[in-house]
Amino acid sequence: MHRAVMMSPLAFVALSAALLAAPGDVRMLEVTGEGAKYWSRWRGPSGQGDVPAGQYVDRWSPTLNVQWKIAVPGRGNSSPIVWGDRIFLTTARDNGRRLSMLAFARKDGSKLWEADVPSAGTEYVHEKNGYASATPATDGQFVYASFGRHGLAAFDFNGKLAWHRKLAVIDNYHGPAGSPVLYKDRIFIYQDQNPVPGQTAFVAAFDKKTGNTVWNTPRRETIGWGTAVVINTGARDELVISSQQRVAAYHPDTGKELWTVRGMTYEVIPTPVVGHGFVFTSSGRAGPTLAIRPGGSGDVTATHVAWSSPRGSPFVPSAIVVGDLLYLINDMQSILTVVEATTGKLVYQNRLGVAMREGFSASPVHVNGKVFLTNDDGQTFVVEAGRTFKLLHVNELGARTLASPALVDGTWYWRTAEALLAIR
């Protein structure tokens, strides 16, 4: 599986890997303070689905260990987020004509409020995307959500619309999906699309108190549905975007492009993950997955890619780093691929359930030495973390499940196609 990057400038990838594999201080910027106790954003406080040890059950069914279950109005694939005693979700009704933020009580799932965002027509979306796919984020004061052409919105914890920033028409053939990212006093989103009157592809920072633009940097990509991450390299913070044909990093204070790595494919969805001094990016359908040393300036493809693998990459789900291993679920064949994070060397590959084209959407989580991988049919494969494949058991939610879970205080919060439920 391990091989040189599939482009001629990287014929010396083995040498590059030796030079780049030295230990580094690269890390994902995690949620700190009170927010670290909750699940305030996409993929949780760690930003990559890694959960501190706790008293989380590893078995459930439609009846086993279900604390409560409540119907969710409308449709949406956004994941739940949690702060304090509340759970927040976005949803869409009337084929995208009505878009809402929902708040539920953690103790029993009762709906506390629903608030709509001003809408501006509808856009075409893929069946597996929908109109409410971006996971919201919160800083404990406001809840922020991205609704494609309908813009960014901030709600207070009582459901009042604090501000709304409308965007122009978005021409992305499967619709928008990337989740907002909070950083200091601002919120980031990027939107790759075909140029339309008044708007081209962009990455931008907005003031989280007002919604005003802090900076806006044009991009040339036309397709992309991922979520950016903010990392620290030891020397600086970088906003990293993995999208069509390339990975790019921007200065979070100014929006200046810092570096870029070529080699991604046409369609890219997975969120980058970080570990062992590298940023790992996966590119849709046929791969590859790249291990990139961040930092540098300009096009660093020939100098900052440690390894590349053309096999095992996911199309939709993000990867996860557990210990010295990188876990990838290829949702085109339902195959779990585990590689050494520092070298890309194959550790093992095994099929999870039945081979299905685009059969996994939820991103994996790790807790208590186990990796949990959930397919679209609501089956969760519980795999023991380690260098040998060991499937412990398979749990059933009994419903279509595209959203990733939130884990807080020993409780799993799952969103299925029709319901929100707590497992404990």
BELSULQUI-V378739 format. One record per run of one state. SS is the DSSP state (H for helix, E for strand, L for the rest). FROM is the first residue (numbers start at 1). TO is the last residue. If there is no record, write none. Layout:
# BELSULQUI-V378739
SS,FROM,TO ; SS,FROM,TO
This chain:
# BELSULQUI-V378739
L,1,2 ; E,3,3 ; L,4,7 ; H,8,10 ; L,11,12 ; H,13,20 ; L,21,26 ; E,27,28 ; L,29,32 ; H,33,37 ; L,38,38 ; E,39,39 ; L,40,49 ; E,50,50 ; L,51,65 ; E,66,71 ; L,72,74 ; E,75,75 ; L,76,80 ; E,81,83 ; L,84,85 ; E,86,93 ; H,94,96 ; L,97,97 ; E,98,105 ; L,106,110 ; E,111,117 ; L,118,136 ; E,137,138 ; L,139,141 ; E,142,146 ; L,147,147 ; H,148,150 ; L,151,151 ; E,152,156 ; L,157,160 ; E,161,165 ; L,166,180 ; E,181,183 ; L,184,185 ; E,186,191 ; L,192,195 ; E,196,196 ; L,197,198 ; E,199,199 ; L,200,201 ; E,202,207 ; L,208,212 ; E,213,218 ; L,219,228 ; E,229,232 ; L,233,236 ; E,237,243 ; L,244,245 ; E,246,250 ; L,251,256 ; E,257,262 ; L,263,272 ; E,273,275 ; L,276,277 ; E,278,282 ; L,283,288 ; E,289,292 ; L,293,297 ; E,298,299 ; L,300,300 ; H,301,304 ; E,305,309 ; L,310,319 ; E,320,322 ; L,323,324 ; E,325,330 ; L,331,334 ; E,335,340 ; L,341,345 ; E,346,351 ; L,352,359 ; E,360,360 ; L,361,364 ; E,365,367 ; L,368,369 ; E,370,375 ; L,376,378 ; E,379,384 ; L,385,390 ; E,391,396 ; L,397,405 ; E,406,408 ; L,409,410 ; E,411,415 ; L,416,418 ; E,419,423 ; L,424,424
